């Protein structure tokens, strides 16, 4: 196991960069984008479409993955995805306590809000770890595509786990049960969308990087 870690570190050498004030600031922007996306889709499905609130993850996944992989590939800082999702999870604790525990009273305990934060950390870890193990320094596009596939499946599974264990009646909670009711079609659909989002994030990051390099070369000339 130790040899595997050393091997991965050497093969990824040169791809990952250290955290700086600039990368931290850009990660804050990424966190805010994910927070806005989550808020918009949650409000739309939980308030406008009251009966299918829990399945918003199926539709937002392409955008979440696009934003996340854009910042992961653009900044190349270790732990970027975990940071983006983890901060969102932490900020979601009081929201879960107010809405799910006090108002709707669907959580088994207040601890469910904390568990949701851990689920969000798991979302980010699935992206960071899978990409690191796939050695993006070798073939960045291939690594991103496979990583986005793995992380999309992981996000869906973690969401199902949360719905089955955090709520008083498990997946029979109104809105939560729809997650699997529509799952036969929506789960493969959202996984494909997640991979597309990962690819788009990678493509945009590389496109902007190439444009930046061309601009610098023109200035130097």
WOSULNOR-V11221 format. One record per helix or strand of 3 or more residues. SS is the DSSP state (alpha for helix, beta for strand). FROM is the first residue (numbers start at 1). LEN is the number of residues. Records with the same first field share a line. If there is no record, write none. Layout:
SS = FROM-LEN, FROM-LEN
This chain:
alpha = 2-10, 21-28, 50-26, 80-24, 111-23, 140-26, 170-3, 178-4, 183-38
